[in-house]
Amino acid sequence: MPLGLIMGIGRAFRRKRTSSLDVLTSKRSPRGYYKGKNCKPTGFHTRKGGYVVVPEKLPNYVVPDLTDFKLKPYVSQCAREVSEAADSAK
């Protein structure tokens, strides 16, 4: 009987190591933790179940004027190799 008690205590102290690479879910985190979808919130929830969008939290994209720009806006993923001799001949 004492041997079983000692082995039971030994099993209690033997714990699985928690890896930092484990997936963090709301089940493994503190109460009230919300993981989200990897994006920043644009507002907040109200007590009545509504949602208020805060304009300061919306993304603001600053795009320069590209009217006389030489390059095209699209770059192909499968670009062709061009030799310098062919460019200088033109």
ZAFIBA-51742 format. One record per residue: z, y, x of N, C-alpha, C, O in turn; residue number from 1; residue in three letters. Coordinates in nm, 3 decimals. Atoms other than C-alpha are relative to their C-alpha. Layout:
! ZAFIBA-51742
<zakol n_w="Z" n_v="Y" n_u="X" ca_w="Z" ca_v="Y" ca_u="X" c_w="Z" c_v="Y" c_u="X" o_w="Z" o_v="Y" o_u="X" k="NUM" r="ALA"/>
...
//
This chain:
! ZAFIBA-51742
<zakol n_w="0.000" n_v="-0.120" n_u="0.081" ca_w="0.000" ca_v="0.000" ca_u="0.000" c_w="0.000" c_v="0.127" c_u="0.085" o_w="-0.076" o_v="0.219" o_u="0.055" k="1" r="MET"/>
<zakol n_w="0.004" n_v="-0.123" n_u="-0.080" ca_w="0.078" ca_v="0.258" ca_u="0.271" c_w="-0.133" c_v="0.020" c_u="0.070" o_w="-0.175" o_v="0.133" o_u="0.094" k="2" r="PRO"/>
<zakol n_w="0.130" n_v="-0.013" n_u="-0.067" ca_w="-0.253" ca_v="0.178" ca_u="0.442" c_w="-0.102" c_v="0.065" c_u="-0.094" o_w="-0.181" o_v="0.149" o_u="-0.051" k="3" r="LEU"/>
<zakol n_w="0.091" n_v="-0.060" n_u="0.098" ca_w="-0.445" ca_v="0.265" ca_u="0.122" c_w="0.028" c_v="0.148" c_u="-0.020" o_w="-0.064" o_v="0.227" o_u="-0.037" k="4" r="GLY"/>
<zakol n_w="-0.038" n_v="-0.140" n_u="0.015" ca_w="-0.252" ca_v="0.590" ca_u="0.091" c_w="-0.049" c_v="0.082" c_u="0.119" o_w="-0.097" o_v="0.194" o_u="0.103" k="5" r="LEU"/>
<zakol n_w="0.045" n_v="-0.069" n_u="-0.122" ca_w="-0.334" ca_v="0.685" ca_u="0.451" c_w="-0.152" c_v="0.015" c_u="-0.002" o_w="-0.205" o_v="0.120" o_u="0.034" k="6" r="ILE"/>
<zakol n_w="0.147" n_v="-0.009" n_u="0.005" ca_w="-0.705" ca_v="0.604" ca_u="0.402" c_w="-0.045" c_v="0.100" c_u="-0.107" o_w="-0.146" o_v="0.168" o_u="-0.089" k="7" r="MET"/>
<zakol n_w="0.034" n_v="-0.096" n_u="0.105" ca_w="-0.711" ca_v="0.808" ca_u="0.081" c_w="0.018" c_v="0.143" c_u="0.048" o_w="-0.063" o_v="0.230" o_u="0.015" k="8" r="GLY"/>
<zakol n_w="-0.024" n_v="-0.134" n_u="-0.055" ca_w="-0.564" ca_v="1.110" ca_u="0.261" c_w="-0.110" c_v="0.033" c_u="0.102" o_w="-0.157" o_v="0.146" o_u="0.109" k="9" r="ILE"/>
<zakol n_w="0.107" n_v="-0.022" n_u="-0.099" ca_w="-0.820" ca_v="1.065" ca_u="0.541" c_w="-0.131" c_v="0.036" c_u="-0.067" o_w="-0.205" o_v="0.121" o_u="-0.017" k="10" r="GLY"/>
<zakol n_w="0.124" n_v="-0.032" n_u="0.072" ca_w="-1.106" ca_v="1.069" ca_u="0.289" c_w="0.006" c_v="0.140" c_u="-0.059" o_w="-0.096" o_v="0.208" o_u="-0.067" k="11" r="ARG"/>
<zakol n_w="-0.015" n_v="-0.134" n_u="0.058" ca_w="-0.969" ca_v="1.386" ca_u="0.132" c_w="-0.026" c_v="0.108" c_u="0.105" o_w="-0.081" o_v="0.213" o_u="0.072" k="12" r="ALA"/>
<zakol n_w="0.022" n_v="-0.099" n_u="-0.105" ca_w="-0.979" ca_v="1.567" ca_u="0.466" c_w="-0.143" c_v="-0.002" c_u="0.053" o_w="-0.190" o_v="0.095" o_u="0.113" k="13" r="PHE"/>
<zakol n_w="0.139" n_v="0.011" n_u="-0.048" ca_w="-1.329" ca_v="1.443" ca_u="0.545" c_w="-0.090" c_v="0.067" c_u="-0.102" o_w="-0.110" o_v="0.014" o_u="-0.211" k="14" r="ARG"/>
<zakol n_w="0.084" n_v="-0.074" n_u="0.092" ca_w="-1.557" ca_v="1.697" ca_u="0.385" c_w="-0.141" c_v="0.011" c_u="0.055" o_w="-0.163" o_v="0.005" o_u="0.176" k="15" r="ARG"/>
<zakol n_w="0.138" n_v="-0.019" n_u="-0.042" ca_w="-1.929" ca_v="1.743" ca_u="0.393" c_w="-0.014" c_v="0.142" c_u="0.054" o_w="0.037" o_v="0.237" o_u="-0.005" k="16" r="LYS"/>
<zakol n_w="0.021" n_v="-0.133" n_u="-0.056" ca_w="-2.032" ca_v="2.031" ca_u="0.614" c_w="-0.102" c_v="0.075" c_u="-0.084" o_w="-0.205" o_v="0.021" o_u="-0.122" k="17" r="ARG"/>
<zakol n_w="0.093" n_v="-0.080" n_u="0.078" ca_w="-2.197" ca_v="2.309" ca_u="0.423" c_w="-0.098" c_v="0.066" c_u="0.096" o_w="-0.058" o_v="0.137" o_u="0.188" k="18" r="THR"/>
<zakol n_w="0.103" n_v="-0.057" n_u="-0.085" ca_w="-2.522" ca_v="2.408" ca_u="0.581" c_w="-0.037" c_v="0.138" c_u="-0.052" o_w="-0.037" o_v="0.161" o_u="-0.173" k="19" r="SER"/>
<zakol n_w="0.040" n_v="-0.134" n_u="0.041" ca_w="-2.632" ca_v="2.770" ca_u="0.577" c_w="-0.143" c_v="-0.003" c_u="-0.055" o_w="-0.189" o_v="0.096" o_u="-0.112" k="20" r="SER"/>
<zakol n_w="0.138" n_v="0.009" n_u="0.048" ca_w="-2.983" ca_v="2.646" ca_u="0.491" c_w="-0.007" c_v="-0.057" c_u="-0.141" o_w="-0.118" o_v="-0.073" o_u="-0.193" k="21" r="LEU"/>
<zakol n_w="0.001" n_v="0.050" n_u="0.136" ca_w="-2.879" ca_v="2.509" ca_u="0.150" c_w="-0.049" c_v="0.109" c_u="-0.095" o_w="-0.035" o_v="0.228" o_u="-0.068" k="22" r="ASP"/>
<zakol n_w="0.051" n_v="-0.094" n_u="0.099" ca_w="-3.036" ca_v="2.670" ca_u="-0.154" c_w="0.117" c_v="0.064" c_u="-0.073" o_w="0.204" o_v="-0.006" o_u="-0.125" k="23" r="VAL"/>
<zakol n_w="-0.106" n_v="-0.072" n_u="0.069" ca_w="-2.811" ca_v="2.938" ca_u="-0.300" c_w="-0.039" c_v="0.018" c_u="-0.146" o_w="-0.139" o_v="0.082" o_u="-0.177" k="24" r="LEU"/>
<zakol n_w="0.024" n_v="-0.014" n_u="0.143" ca_w="-2.796" ca_v="2.913" ca_u="-0.677" c_w="0.121" c_v="0.065" c_u="-0.064" o_w="0.224" o_v="0.086" o_u="0.001" k="25" r="THR"/>
<zakol n_w="-0.112" n_v="-0.062" n_u="0.070" ca_w="-2.576" ca_v="3.073" ca_u="-0.939" c_w="0.113" c_v="-0.101" c_u="-0.021" o_w="0.227" o_v="-0.061" o_u="-0.045" k="26" r="SER"/>
<zakol n_w="-0.104" n_v="0.102" n_u="0.014" ca_w="-2.389" ca_v="2.741" ca_u="-0.964" c_w="0.089" c_v="-0.008" c_u="0.125" o_w="0.206" o_v="-0.045" o_u="0.115" k="27" r="LYS"/>
<zakol n_w="-0.073" n_v="0.011" n_u="-0.127" ca_w="-2.281" ca_v="2.757" ca_u="-0.595" c_w="0.057" c_v="0.134" c_u="0.046" o_w="0.104" o_v="0.145" o_u="0.159" k="28" r="ARG"/>
<zakol n_w="-0.041" n_v="-0.133" n_u="-0.041" ca_w="-2.186" ca_v="3.124" ca_u="-0.591" c_w="0.119" c_v="0.048" c_u="-0.083" o_w="0.160" o_v="-0.021" o_u="-0.177" k="29" r="SER"/>
<zakol n_w="-0.113" n_v="-0.052" n_u="0.079" ca_w="-1.899" ca_v="3.340" ca_u="-0.719" c_w="-0.040" c_v="0.030" c_u="-0.144" o_w="-0.158" o_v="0.043" o_u="-0.177" k="30" r="PRO"/>
<zakol n_w="0.024" n_v="-0.027" n_u="0.142" ca_w="-1.862" ca_v="3.408" ca_u="-1.089" c_w="-0.064" c_v="0.137" c_u="-0.017" o_w="-0.022" o_v="0.234" o_u="0.046" k="31" r="ARG"/>
<zakol n_w="0.068" n_v="-0.126" n_u="0.024" ca_w="-2.095" ca_v="3.679" ca_u="-1.212" c_w="-0.114" c_v="0.027" c_u="0.095" o_w="-0.177" o_v="0.132" o_u="0.087" k="32" r="GLY"/>
<zakol n_w="0.109" n_v="-0.020" n_u="-0.095" ca_w="-2.348" ca_v="3.633" ca_u="-0.931" c_w="-0.133" c_v="-0.027" c_u="-0.068" o_w="-0.150" o_v="-0.128" o_u="-0.136" k="33" r="TYR"/>
<zakol n_w="0.134" n_v="0.017" n_u="0.055" ca_w="-2.710" ca_v="3.681" ca_u="-1.036" c_w="-0.099" c_v="0.011" c_u="0.115" o_w="-0.108" o_v="0.115" o_u="0.180" k="34" r="TYR"/>
<zakol n_w="0.089" n_v="0.003" n_u="-0.114" ca_w="-2.972" ca_v="3.583" ca_u="-0.784" c_w="-0.123" c_v="0.087" c_u="-0.021" o_w="-0.161" o_v="0.162" o_u="0.068" k="35" r="LYS"/>
<zakol n_w="0.119" n_v="-0.080" n_u="0.027" ca_w="-3.275" ca_v="3.742" ca_u="-0.947" c_w="-0.125" c_v="-0.065" c_u="0.056" o_w="-0.122" o_v="-0.181" o_u="0.097" k="36" r="GLY"/>
<zakol n_w="0.130" n_v="0.051" n_u="-0.043" ca_w="-3.638" ca_v="3.700" ca_u="-0.847" c_w="-0.049" c_v="0.073" c_u="0.126" o_w="-0.169" o_v="0.096" o_u="0.142" k="37" r="LYS"/>
<zakol n_w="0.034" n_v="-0.061" n_u="-0.128" ca_w="-3.631" ca_v="3.868" ca_u="-0.506" c_w="-0.063" c_v="0.138" c_u="-0.016" o_w="-0.150" o_v="0.176" o_u="0.062" k="38" r="ASN"/>
<zakol n_w="0.049" n_v="-0.135" n_u="0.018" ca_w="-3.701" ca_v="4.216" ca_u="-0.640" c_w="0.118" c_v="0.092" c_u="-0.036" o_w="0.222" o_v="0.046" o_u="-0.083" k="39" r="CYS"/>
<zakol n_w="-0.107" n_v="-0.095" n_u="0.027" ca_w="-3.496" ca_v="4.530" ca_u="-0.681" c_w="0.001" c_v="0.038" c_u="-0.149" o_w="-0.104" o_v="0.043" o_u="-0.212" k="40" r="LYS"/>
<zakol n_w="-0.006" n_v="-0.039" n_u="0.141" ca_w="-3.370" ca_v="4.632" ca_u="-1.026" c_w="-0.053" c_v="0.142" c_u="-0.018" o_w="-0.034" o_v="0.228" o_u="0.069" k="41" r="PRO"/>
<zakol n_w="0.054" n_v="-0.133" n_u="0.028" ca_w="-3.542" ca_v="4.933" ca_u="-1.186" c_w="0.085" c_v="0.076" c_u="-0.100" o_w="0.049" o_v="0.186" o_u="-0.141" k="42" r="THR"/>
<zakol n_w="-0.086" n_v="-0.066" n_u="0.096" ca_w="-3.258" ca_v="5.018" ca_u="-1.422" c_w="0.128" c_v="-0.077" c_u="-0.019" o_w="0.177" o_v="-0.143" o_u="0.073" k="43" r="GLY"/>
<zakol n_w="-0.125" n_v="0.071" n_u="0.028" ca_w="-2.949" ca_v="4.878" ca_u="-1.590" c_w="0.002" c_v="-0.041" c_u="-0.146" o_w="-0.069" o_v="0.015" o_u="-0.229" k="44" r="PHE"/>
<zakol n_w="-0.016" n_v="0.049" n_u="0.136" ca_w="-2.848" ca_v="4.688" ca_u="-1.903" c_w="0.109" c_v="0.079" c_u="-0.070" o_w="0.209" o_v="0.117" o_u="-0.009" k="45" r="HIS"/>
<zakol n_w="-0.099" n_v="-0.071" n_u="0.079" ca_w="-2.660" ca_v="4.864" ca_u="-2.181" c_w="0.091" c_v="-0.100" c_u="-0.071" o_w="0.065" o_v="-0.220" o_u="-0.070" k="46" r="THR"/>
<zakol n_w="-0.094" n_v="0.087" n_u="0.070" ca_w="-2.369" ca_v="4.727" ca_u="-2.383" c_w="-0.061" c_v="-0.063" c_u="-0.125" o_w="-0.021" o_v="-0.172" o_u="-0.165" k="47" r="ARG"/>
<zakol n_w="0.061" n_v="0.047" n_u="0.124" ca_w="-2.587" ca_v="4.684" ca_u="-2.692" c_w="-0.117" c_v="-0.096" c_u="0.025" o_w="-0.181" o_v="-0.140" o_u="-0.071" k="48" r="LYS"/>
<zakol n_w="0.108" n_v="0.093" n_u="-0.030" ca_w="-2.841" ca_v="4.462" ca_u="-2.512" c_w="-0.130" c_v="0.066" c_u="0.037" o_w="-0.232" o_v="-0.002" o_u="0.053" k="49" r="GLY"/>
<zakol n_w="0.122" n_v="-0.071" n_u="-0.039" ca_w="-3.093" ca_v="4.730" ca_u="-2.423" c_w="-0.012" c_v="0.010" c_u="0.151" o_w="0.073" o_v="-0.039" o_u="0.225" k="50" r="GLY"/>
<zakol n_w="0.023" n_v="-0.019" n_u="-0.143" ca_w="-3.235" ca_v="4.823" ca_u="-2.084" c_w="-0.049" c_v="0.142" c_u="0.022" o_w="-0.143" o_v="0.187" o_u="-0.045" k="51" r="TYR"/>
<zakol n_w="0.036" n_v="-0.138" n_u="-0.030" ca_w="-3.258" ca_v="5.173" ca_u="-1.939" c_w="-0.067" c_v="0.002" c_u="0.137" o_w="-0.009" o_v="-0.040" o_u="0.237" k="52" r="VAL"/>
<zakol n_w="0.075" n_v="-0.010" n_u="-0.125" ca_w="-3.524" ca_v="5.236" ca_u="-1.673" c_w="0.035" c_v="0.133" c_u="0.066" o_w="0.025" o_v="0.238" o_u="0.003" k="53" r="VAL"/>
<zakol n_w="-0.034" n_v="-0.120" n_u="-0.077" ca_w="-3.415" ca_v="5.483" ca_u="-1.404" c_w="-0.123" c_v="0.037" c_u="0.084" o_w="-0.166" o_v="-0.042" o_u="0.168" k="54" r="VAL"/>
<zakol n_w="0.123" n_v="-0.037" n_u="-0.073" ca_w="-3.719" ca_v="5.678" ca_u="-1.269" c_w="0.018" c_v="0.004" c_u="0.152" o_w="-0.079" o_v="-0.018" o_u="0.225" k="55" r="PRO"/>
<zakol n_w="-0.023" n_v="-0.005" n_u="-0.145" ca_w="-3.558" ca_v="5.715" ca_u="-0.924" c_w="-0.010" c_v="-0.138" c_u="0.064" o_w="-0.036" o_v="-0.150" o_u="0.184" k="56" r="GLU"/>
<zakol n_w="0.005" n_v="0.136" n_u="-0.054" ca_w="-3.552" ca_v="5.336" ca_u="-0.887" c_w="-0.139" c_v="-0.063" c_u="-0.006" o_w="-0.160" o_v="-0.171" o_u="0.049" k="57" r="LYS"/>
<zakol n_w="0.136" n_v="0.052" n_u="0.008" ca_w="-3.922" ca_v="5.287" ca_u="-0.966" c_w="-0.071" c_v="0.018" c_u="0.134" o_w="-0.048" o_v="0.118" o_u="0.201" k="58" r="LEU"/>
<zakol n_w="0.072" n_v="-0.015" n_u="-0.127" ca_w="-4.150" ca_v="5.226" ca_u="-0.665" c_w="-0.101" c_v="0.115" c_u="-0.008" o_w="-0.169" o_v="0.131" o_u="-0.109" k="59" r="PRO"/>
<zakol n_w="0.091" n_v="-0.114" n_u="-0.007" ca_w="-4.349" ca_v="5.533" ca_u="-0.559" c_w="-0.095" c_v="-0.024" c_u="0.117" o_w="-0.055" o_v="-0.019" o_u="0.233" k="60" r="ASN"/>
<zakol n_w="0.098" n_v="0.029" n_u="-0.104" ca_w="-4.669" ca_v="5.454" ca_u="-0.370" c_w="-0.077" c_v="0.128" c_u="0.035" o_w="-0.135" o_v="0.192" o_u="-0.053" k="61" r="TYR"/>
<zakol n_w="0.073" n_v="-0.117" n_u="-0.047" ca_w="-4.820" ca_v="5.734" ca_u="-0.160" c_w="-0.129" c_v="-0.048" c_u="0.065" o_w="-0.125" o_v="-0.113" o_u="0.170" k="62" r="VAL"/>
<zakol n_w="0.130" n_v="0.045" n_u="-0.049" ca_w="-5.192" ca_v="5.672" ca_u="-0.108" c_w="-0.077" c_v="0.122" c_u="0.049" o_w="-0.094" o_v="0.217" o_u="-0.027" k="63" r="VAL"/>
<zakol n_w="0.076" n_v="-0.115" n_u="-0.050" ca_w="-5.394" ca_v="5.908" ca_u="0.115" c_w="-0.140" c_v="0.005" c_u="-0.063" o_w="-0.188" o_v="-0.094" o_u="-0.117" k="64" r="PRO"/>
<zakol n_w="0.136" n_v="-0.018" n_u="0.052" ca_w="-5.733" ca_v="6.048" ca_u="0.009" c_w="-0.099" c_v="-0.063" c_u="0.098" o_w="-0.104" o_v="-0.024" o_u="0.215" k="65" r="ASP"/>
<zakol n_w="0.092" n_v="0.074" n_u="-0.086" ca_w="-6.003" ca_v="5.814" ca_u="0.147" c_w="-0.146" c_v="0.024" c_u="-0.039" o_w="-0.227" o_v="-0.068" o_u="-0.034" k="66" r="LEU"/>
<zakol n_w="0.137" n_v="-0.027" n_u="0.046" ca_w="-6.320" ca_v="5.988" ca_u="0.023" c_w="-0.101" c_v="-0.009" c_u="0.114" o_w="-0.206" o_v="-0.070" o_u="0.095" k="67" r="THR"/>
<zakol n_w="0.096" n_v="0.002" n_u="-0.112" ca_w="-6.491" ca_v="6.035" ca_u="0.366" c_w="0.042" c_v="-0.098" c_u="0.108" o_w="0.017" o_v="-0.074" o_u="0.226" k="68" r="ASP"/>
<zakol n_w="-0.048" n_v="0.099" n_u="-0.097" ca_w="-6.339" ca_v="5.730" ca_u="0.534" c_w="-0.111" c_v="-0.099" c_u="0.029" o_w="-0.180" o_v="-0.143" o_u="-0.063" k="69" r="PHE"/>
<zakol n_w="0.112" n_v="0.085" n_u="-0.040" ca_w="-6.582" ca_v="5.510" ca_u="0.731" c_w="0.021" c_v="-0.147" c_u="-0.038" o_w="-0.074" o_v="-0.216" o_u="-0.076" k="70" r="LYS"/>
<zakol n_w="-0.025" n_v="0.142" n_u="0.024" ca_w="-6.415" ca_v="5.173" ca_u="0.680" c_w="0.009" c_v="-0.030" c_u="-0.148" o_w="0.043" o_v="0.057" o_u="-0.229" k="71" r="LEU"/>
<zakol n_w="-0.009" n_v="0.044" n_u="0.138" ca_w="-6.427" ca_v="4.974" ca_u="0.360" c_w="0.144" c_v="-0.043" c_u="-0.030" o_w="0.215" o_v="-0.084" o_u="0.062" k="72" r="LYS"/>
<zakol n_w="-0.139" n_v="0.036" n_u="0.031" ca_w="-6.100" ca_v="4.905" ca_u="0.175" c_w="0.027" c_v="-0.150" c_u="0.000" o_w="0.143" o_v="-0.190" o_u="0.001" k="73" r="PRO"/>
<zakol n_w="-0.019" n_v="0.144" n_u="0.006" ca_w="-6.159" ca_v="4.527" ca_u="0.169" c_w="-0.031" c_v="-0.062" c_u="0.136" o_w="-0.131" o_v="-0.029" o_u="0.198" k="74" r="TYR"/>
<zakol n_w="0.022" n_v="0.074" n_u="-0.124" ca_w="-6.125" ca_v="4.303" ca_u="0.473" c_w="-0.008" c_v="-0.147" c_u="-0.037" o_w="0.084" o_v="-0.200" o_u="-0.099" k="75" r="VAL"/>
<zakol n_w="0.021" n_v="0.138" n_u="0.036" ca_w="-6.263" ca_v="3.953" ca_u="0.436" c_w="0.094" c_v="-0.091" c_u="0.079" o_w="0.124" o_v="-0.063" o_u="0.195" k="76" r="SER"/>
<zakol n_w="-0.086" n_v="0.095" n_u="-0.069" ca_w="-6.037" ca_v="3.659" ca_u="0.521" c_w="-0.078" c_v="-0.085" c_u="0.097" o_w="-0.023" o_v="-0.135" o_u="0.195" k="77" r="GLN"/>
<zakol n_w="0.083" n_v="0.081" n_u="-0.090" ca_w="-6.327" ca_v="3.475" ca_u="0.683" c_w="-0.102" c_v="0.093" c_u="0.067" o_w="-0.221" o_v="0.089" o_u="0.036" k="78" r="CYS"/>
<zakol n_w="0.087" n_v="-0.096" n_u="-0.069" ca_w="-6.468" ca_v="3.745" ca_u="0.909" c_w="-0.087" c_v="-0.072" c_u="0.102" o_w="-0.045" o_v="-0.170" o_u="0.164" k="79" r="ALA"/>
<zakol n_w="0.093" n_v="0.060" n_u="-0.096" ca_w="-6.772" ca_v="3.662" ca_u="1.124" c_w="0.024" c_v="0.059" c_u="0.139" o_w="0.063" o_v="0.175" o_u="0.153" k="80" r="ARG"/>
<zakol n_w="-0.010" n_v="-0.049" n_u="-0.138" ca_w="-6.763" ca_v="3.687" ca_u="1.502" c_w="-0.125" c_v="0.079" c_u="0.034" o_w="-0.236" o_v="0.033" o_u="0.007" k="81" r="GLU"/>
<zakol n_w="0.112" n_v="-0.085" n_u="-0.036" ca_w="-6.984" ca_v="3.968" ca_u="1.631" c_w="0.008" c_v="0.024" c_u="0.150" o_w="0.112" o_v="0.063" o_u="0.203" k="82" r="VAL"/>
<zakol n_w="0.003" n_v="-0.023" n_u="-0.143" ca_w="-7.091" ca_v="3.992" ca_u="1.992" c_w="-0.030" c_v="0.146" c_u="0.028" o_w="-0.095" o_v="0.212" o_u="-0.053" k="83" r="SER"/>
<zakol n_w="0.022" n_v="-0.142" n_u="-0.035" ca_w="-7.097" ca_v="4.331" ca_u="2.168" c_w="-0.145" c_v="0.028" c_u="0.034" o_w="-0.191" o_v="0.141" o_u="0.015" k="84" r="GLU"/>
<zakol n_w="0.142" n_v="-0.020" n_u="-0.034" ca_w="-7.458" ca_v="4.280" ca_u="2.285" c_w="-0.081" c_v="0.030" c_u="-0.126" o_w="-0.173" o_v="0.111" o_u="-0.122" k="85" r="ALA"/>
<zakol n_w="0.072" n_v="-0.025" n_u="0.125" ca_w="-7.578" ca_v="4.271" ca_u="1.924" c_w="0.033" c_v="0.139" c_u="-0.055" o_w="-0.054" o_v="0.202" o_u="-0.115" k="86" r="ALA"/>
<zakol n_w="-0.037" n_v="-0.133" n_u="0.047" ca_w="-7.386" ca_v="4.590" ca_u="1.842" c_w="-0.069" c_v="0.110" c_u="0.081" o_w="-0.111" o_v="0.210" o_u="0.024" k="87" r="ASP"/>
<zakol n_w="0.061" n_v="-0.104" n_u="-0.084" ca_w="-7.528" ca_v="4.785" ca_u="2.138" c_w="-0.150" c_v="0.005" c_u="-0.019" o_w="-0.211" o_v="0.109" o_u="0.005" k="88" r="SER"/>
<zakol n_w="0.145" n_v="0.002" n_u="0.023" ca_w="-7.886" ca_v="4.678" ca_u="2.053" c_w="-0.038" c_v="0.079" c_u="-0.123" o_w="-0.149" o_v="0.132" o_u="-0.130" k="89" r="ALA"/>
<zakol n_w="0.027" n_v="-0.074" n_u="0.123" ca_w="-7.863" ca_v="4.841" ca_u="1.713" c_w="0.014" c_v="0.145" c_u="0.025" o_w="-0.004" o_v="0.226" o_u="-0.067" k="90" r="LYS"/>
//
